[in-house]
Amino acid sequence: MLQLQAYPVNKKEEGSASLSPEATGPLTSIKEFGAKPYTDDEEKSLS
């Protein structure tokens, strides 16, 4: 049998994901994803 669980959703930031034509700066990489940060091995494989 499948057991379902509920998790709360908490807002951390608010903003827009769209880039404007005036945006000329470099894009920043993802620093956090999911429930835990990347491990050292994951960081190396992404670079």
N, CA, C and O atoms as CSV, one atom per row, in Angstrom:
chain,resi,resn,atom,element,x,y,z
A,1,MET,N,N,0.841,-1.182,0.000
A,1,MET,CA,C,0.000,0.000,0.000
A,1,MET,C,C,0.885,1.243,0.000
A,1,MET,O,O,1.941,1.261,0.632
A,2,LEU,N,N,0.462,2.249,-0.690
A,2,LEU,CA,C,1.184,3.511,-0.797
A,2,LEU,C,C,0.814,4.422,0.363
A,2,LEU,O,O,-0.363,4.672,0.624
A,3,GLN,N,N,1.842,4.917,1.056
A,3,GLN,CA,C,1.602,5.858,2.160
A,3,GLN,C,C,2.015,7.254,1.700
A,3,GLN,O,O,3.144,7.458,1.252
A,4,LEU,N,N,1.123,8.187,1.809
A,4,LEU,CA,C,1.397,9.566,1.407
A,4,LEU,C,C,1.676,10.420,2.629
A,4,LEU,O,O,1.088,10.224,3.692
A,5,GLN,N,N,2.583,11.371,2.460
A,5,GLN,CA,C,2.907,12.307,3.533
A,5,GLN,C,C,2.795,13.722,2.998
A,5,GLN,O,O,3.008,13.965,1.810
A,6,ALA,N,N,2.465,14.637,3.863
A,6,ALA,CA,C,2.369,16.049,3.480
A,6,ALA,C,C,3.525,16.819,4.104
A,6,ALA,O,O,3.906,16.572,5.248
A,7,TYR,N,N,4.076,17.752,3.343
A,7,TYR,CA,C,5.153,18.606,3.827
A,7,TYR,C,C,4.741,20.058,3.646
A,7,TYR,O,O,4.126,20.403,2.637
A,8,PRO,N,N,5.071,20.921,4.614
A,8,PRO,CA,C,4.705,22.328,4.479
A,8,PRO,C,C,5.558,23.014,3.404
A,8,PRO,O,O,6.711,22.643,3.184
A,9,VAL,N,N,4.988,23.993,2.756
A,9,VAL,CA,C,5.701,24.793,1.766
A,9,VAL,C,C,5.897,26.175,2.368
A,9,VAL,O,O,4.934,26.860,2.713
A,10,ASN,N,N,7.160,26.575,2.489
A,10,ASN,CA,C,7.491,27.866,3.074
A,10,ASN,C,C,8.130,28.762,2.015
A,10,ASN,O,O,9.063,28.343,1.329
A,11,LYS,N,N,7.638,29.978,1.880
A,11,LYS,CA,C,8.212,30.932,0.931
A,11,LYS,C,C,9.518,31.465,1.496
A,11,LYS,O,O,9.562,31.967,2.619
A,12,LYS,N,N,10.596,31.350,0.699
A,12,LYS,CA,C,11.897,31.857,1.123
A,12,LYS,C,C,12.214,33.184,0.452
A,12,LYS,O,O,12.807,34.068,1.070
A,13,GLU,N,N,11.823,33.326,-0.816
A,13,GLU,CA,C,12.116,34.537,-1.564
A,13,GLU,C,C,10.940,34.862,-2.468
A,13,GLU,O,O,10.077,34.023,-2.725
A,14,GLU,N,N,10.929,36.078,-2.937
A,14,GLU,CA,C,9.884,36.495,-3.863
A,14,GLU,C,C,10.528,37.329,-4.951
A,14,GLU,O,O,11.401,38.152,-4.672
A,15,GLY,N,N,10.110,37.126,-6.173
A,15,GLY,CA,C,10.670,37.901,-7.258
A,15,GLY,C,C,10.247,37.348,-8.596
A,15,GLY,O,O,9.295,36.574,-8.690
A,16,SER,N,N,10.951,37.744,-9.619
A,16,SER,CA,C,10.640,37.325,-10.976
A,16,SER,C,C,11.790,36.498,-11.533
A,16,SER,O,O,12.957,36.801,-11.283
A,17,ALA,N,N,11.464,35.466,-12.282
A,17,ALA,CA,C,12.492,34.634,-12.911
A,17,ALA,C,C,12.795,35.098,-14.330
A,17,ALA,O,O,13.667,34.531,-14.989
A,18,SER,N,N,12.095,36.110,-14.805
A,18,SER,CA,C,12.296,36.603,-16.167
A,18,SER,C,C,13.436,37.611,-16.199
A,18,SER,O,O,13.643,38.378,-15.259
A,19,LEU,N,N,14.160,37.588,-17.295
A,19,LEU,CA,C,15.231,38.567,-17.488
A,19,LEU,C,C,14.713,39.724,-18.314
A,19,LEU,O,O,13.964,39.534,-19.272
A,20,SER,N,N,15.112,40.908,-17.941
A,20,SER,CA,C,14.723,42.085,-18.711
A,20,SER,C,C,15.797,42.353,-19.767
A,20,SER,O,O,16.937,41.921,-19.598
A,21,PRO,N,N,15.464,43.044,-20.837
A,21,PRO,CA,C,16.467,43.364,-21.871
A,21,PRO,C,C,17.639,44.178,-21.323
A,21,PRO,O,O,18.733,44.148,-21.886
A,22,GLU,N,N,17.413,44.905,-20.228
A,22,GLU,CA,C,18.474,45.737,-19.637
A,22,GLU,C,C,19.413,44.929,-18.742
A,22,GLU,O,O,20.451,45.446,-18.329
A,23,ALA,N,N,19.082,43.693,-18.437
A,23,ALA,CA,C,19.904,42.869,-17.542
A,23,ALA,C,C,21.173,42.457,-18.271
A,23,ALA,O,O,21.125,41.684,-19.228
A,24,THR,N,N,22.318,42.980,-17.812
A,24,THR,CA,C,23.586,42.686,-18.482
A,24,THR,C,C,24.574,41.967,-17.579
A,24,THR,O,O,25.646,41.579,-18.042
A,25,GLY,N,N,24.252,41.778,-16.319
A,25,GLY,CA,C,25.176,41.137,-15.395
A,25,GLY,C,C,25.216,39.623,-15.569
A,25,GLY,O,O,24.339,39.051,-16.215
A,26,PRO,N,N,26.220,38.976,-15.002
A,26,PRO,CA,C,26.318,37.517,-15.107
A,26,PRO,C,C,25.223,36.831,-14.284
A,26,PRO,O,O,24.759,37.369,-13.279
A,27,LEU,N,N,24.826,35.655,-14.720
A,27,LEU,CA,C,23.845,34.879,-13.984
A,27,LEU,C,C,24.532,34.147,-12.841
A,27,LEU,O,O,25.668,33.697,-12.988
A,28,THR,N,N,23.857,34.024,-11.709
A,28,THR,CA,C,24.433,33.298,-10.577
A,28,THR,C,C,23.963,31.847,-10.611
A,28,THR,O,O,22.877,31.545,-11.107
A,29,SER,N,N,24.780,30.973,-10.088
A,29,SER,CA,C,24.456,29.551,-10.082
A,29,SER,C,C,23.538,29.206,-8.915
A,29,SER,O,O,23.361,29.998,-7.988
A,30,ILE,N,N,22.965,28.026,-8.977
A,30,ILE,CA,C,22.104,27.540,-7.909
A,30,ILE,C,C,22.971,27.184,-6.703
A,30,ILE,O,O,23.922,26.413,-6.827
A,31,LYS,N,N,22.652,27.732,-5.565
A,31,LYS,CA,C,23.414,27.458,-4.344
A,31,LYS,C,C,22.724,26.419,-3.465
A,31,LYS,O,O,23.368,25.773,-2.639
A,32,GLU,N,N,21.425,26.261,-3.642
A,32,GLU,CA,C,20.661,25.373,-2.781
A,32,GLU,C,C,19.578,24.719,-3.613
A,32,GLU,O,O,18.942,25.369,-4.443
A,33,PHE,N,N,19.372,23.441,-3.392
A,33,PHE,CA,C,18.332,22.735,-4.135
A,33,PHE,C,C,17.763,21.633,-3.265
A,33,PHE,O,O,18.510,20.838,-2.696
A,34,GLY,N,N,16.466,21.582,-3.162
A,34,GLY,CA,C,15.830,20.517,-2.390
A,34,GLY,C,C,16.056,20.668,-0.907
A,34,GLY,O,O,16.146,21.780,-0.387
A,35,ALA,N,N,16.149,19.541,-0.229
A,35,ALA,CA,C,16.228,19.534,1.225
A,35,ALA,C,C,17.646,19.660,1.755
A,35,ALA,O,O,17.832,19.947,2.938
A,36,LYS,N,N,18.659,19.451,0.908
A,36,LYS,CA,C,20.035,19.516,1.391
A,36,LYS,C,C,20.933,20.141,0.334
A,36,LYS,O,O,20.631,20.065,-0.857
A,37,PRO,N,N,22.029,20.755,0.753
A,37,PRO,CA,C,22.960,21.336,-0.215
A,37,PRO,C,C,23.741,20.236,-0.929
A,37,PRO,O,O,23.726,19.081,-0.503
A,38,TYR,N,N,24.424,20.599,-2.018
A,38,TYR,CA,C,25.237,19.645,-2.748
A,38,TYR,C,C,26.393,19.132,-1.891
A,38,TYR,O,O,26.924,19.866,-1.057
A,39,THR,N,N,26.780,17.875,-2.098
A,39,THR,CA,C,27.976,17.331,-1.453
A,39,THR,C,C,29.194,17.805,-2.247
A,39,THR,O,O,29.043,18.366,-3.332
A,40,ASP,N,N,30.405,17.583,-1.711
A,40,ASP,CA,C,31.625,17.984,-2.406
A,40,ASP,C,C,31.735,17.277,-3.757
A,40,ASP,O,O,32.116,17.897,-4.750
A,41,ASP,N,N,31.404,15.982,-3.801
A,41,ASP,CA,C,31.476,15.223,-5.048
A,41,ASP,C,C,30.483,15.756,-6.081
A,41,ASP,O,O,30.804,15.821,-7.267
A,42,GLU,N,N,29.291,16.133,-5.646
A,42,GLU,CA,C,28.308,16.704,-6.560
A,42,GLU,C,C,28.777,18.049,-7.082
A,42,GLU,O,O,28.606,18.351,-8.263
A,43,GLU,N,N,29.366,18.858,-6.217
A,43,GLU,CA,C,29.889,20.161,-6.650
A,43,GLU,C,C,30.954,19.975,-7.732
A,43,GLU,O,O,30.966,20.713,-8.717
A,44,LYS,N,N,31.851,18.995,-7.559
A,44,LYS,CA,C,32.915,18.747,-8.530
A,44,LYS,C,C,32.333,18.271,-9.859
A,44,LYS,O,O,32.797,18.680,-10.923
A,45,SER,N,N,31.310,17.402,-9.800
A,45,SER,CA,C,30.744,16.872,-11.038
A,45,SER,C,C,29.963,17.929,-11.809
A,45,SER,O,O,29.783,17.790,-13.019
A,46,LEU,N,N,29.493,18.987,-11.142
A,46,LEU,CA,C,28.744,20.050,-11.795
A,46,LEU,C,C,29.639,21.123,-12.399
A,46,LEU,O,O,29.189,21.934,-13.208
A,47,SER,N,N,30.917,21.122,-12.000
A,47,SER,CA,C,31.808,22.197,-12.491
A,47,SER,C,C,32.524,21.792,-13.758
A,47,SER,O,O,33.306,22.573,-14.302
